[in-house]
Amino acid sequence: MLTATAPSLGPKPLSASGVQQDMGTKEVFLKMLVAQMENQDPLNPTDSSQMSAQLAQFNMVEQQMDTNKYLAQIAGSQNAATDSLDMASAAYLGRTVMLDQSQISYDGSNQNFAATIDSNADVVLVTIRDDLGTPIRSMSMSALAAGDHQFIWDGKDDAGNAVDIGTYNINIYAADAIAQPINAAIQRSGIVDAVRMTTSGVQLVVDGLPTSLANVTEVRM
């Protein structure tokens, strides 16, 4: 710790309140260091190693202050970016979106969904499973060309009975004439009910089901 003992005719020492207000700044440190050198005992001068240690300590404090300033600037930039993202995400509310998501929320009405097939398929099988993974409905399709296709599920199982309201998953299998699998993916559409800010990013609640903002492939009015 820096100490400065001034004689009665020397410079007026800093008050305790002034030191508390200015402590940690370059100016105060340098003033105290100069005062210490001017008022040191000529018969017992300040140890040069002690002064070097004080200068090193000051340098570390100054670097820490600069680091804190830069961190504050970075945090401010991140907060601004987050605020902008929040505002942009809020624009999804009430919009109809298309999602790369195979989970649907059955509410008693017909469920519309789509499938994208990468190349011409000779065999296409769509399977509806309940939340336990049990198949309840299988729909076999004839040959389908590559591209997007629309499907409708009437909410019934293979026996023709209406299923319970709840969450279901759609699986699709496609293959060519020699039974080689073809890449196919399910998409669904729905209305954005809410926007959530989570630790993993922005989530949209679409027809009651949460999904990542990254899954949105199309936004409609």
Secondary structure in CASP SS format (residue, H / E / C, confidence):
PFRMAT SS
TARGET T0000
AUTHOR 0000-0000-0000
METHOD secondary structure of the structure
MODEL  1
M C 1.00
L C 1.00
T C 1.00
A C 1.00
T C 1.00
A C 1.00
P C 1.00
S C 1.00
L C 1.00
G C 1.00
P C 1.00
K C 1.00
P C 1.00
L C 1.00
S C 1.00
A H 1.00
S H 1.00
G H 1.00
V H 1.00
Q H 1.00
Q H 1.00
D H 1.00
M C 1.00
G C 1.00
T C 1.00
K H 1.00
E H 1.00
V H 1.00
F H 1.00
L H 1.00
K H 1.00
M H 1.00
L H 1.00
V H 1.00
A H 1.00
Q H 1.00
M H 1.00
E H 1.00
N C 1.00
Q C 1.00
D E 1.00
P C 1.00
L C 1.00
N E 1.00
P C 1.00
T C 1.00
D C 1.00
S H 1.00
S H 1.00
Q H 1.00
M H 1.00
S H 1.00
A H 1.00
Q H 1.00
L H 1.00
A H 1.00
Q H 1.00
F H 1.00
N H 1.00
M H 1.00
V H 1.00
E H 1.00
Q H 1.00
Q H 1.00
M H 1.00
D H 1.00
T H 1.00
N H 1.00
K H 1.00
Y H 1.00
L H 1.00
A H 1.00
Q H 1.00
I H 1.00
A H 1.00
G H 1.00
S H 1.00
Q H 1.00
N H 1.00
A H 1.00
A H 1.00
T H 1.00
D H 1.00
S H 1.00
L H 1.00
D H 1.00
M H 1.00
A H 1.00
S H 1.00
A H 1.00
A C 1.00
Y C 1.00
L C 1.00
G C 1.00
R C 1.00
T E 1.00
V E 1.00
M E 1.00
L E 1.00
D C 1.00
Q C 1.00
S C 1.00
Q E 1.00
I E 1.00
S E 1.00
Y E 1.00
D C 1.00
G C 1.00
S C 1.00
N C 1.00
Q E 1.00
N E 1.00
F E 1.00
A E 1.00
A E 1.00
T E 1.00
I E 1.00
D C 1.00
S C 1.00
N C 1.00
A E 1.00
D C 1.00
V E 1.00
V E 1.00
L E 1.00
V E 1.00
T E 1.00
I E 1.00
R E 1.00
D C 1.00
D C 1.00
L C 1.00
G C 1.00
T C 1.00
P E 1.00
I E 1.00
R E 1.00
S E 1.00
M E 1.00
S E 1.00
M E 1.00
S C 1.00
A C 1.00
L E 1.00
A C 1.00
A C 1.00
G E 1.00
D E 1.00
H E 1.00
Q E 1.00
F E 1.00
I E 1.00
W E 1.00
D C 1.00
G C 1.00
K E 1.00
D C 1.00
D C 1.00
A C 1.00
G C 1.00
N C 1.00
A E 1.00
V C 1.00
D C 1.00
I C 1.00
G E 1.00
T E 1.00
Y E 1.00
N E 1.00
I E 1.00
N E 1.00
I E 1.00
Y E 1.00
A E 1.00
A E 1.00
D C 1.00
A C 1.00
I C 1.00
A C 1.00
Q C 1.00
P E 1.00
I E 1.00
N C 1.00
A E 1.00
A E 1.00
I E 1.00
Q E 1.00
R E 1.00
S E 1.00
G E 1.00
I E 1.00
V E 1.00
D E 1.00
A E 1.00
V E 1.00
R E 1.00
M E 1.00
T E 1.00
T C 1.00
S C 1.00
G E 1.00
V E 1.00
Q E 1.00
L E 1.00
V E 1.00
V E 1.00
D C 1.00
G C 1.00
L E 1.00
P E 1.00
T E 1.00
S E 1.00
L H 1.00
A H 1.00
N H 1.00
V E 1.00
T E 1.00
E E 1.00
V E 1.00
R E 1.00
M C 1.00
END
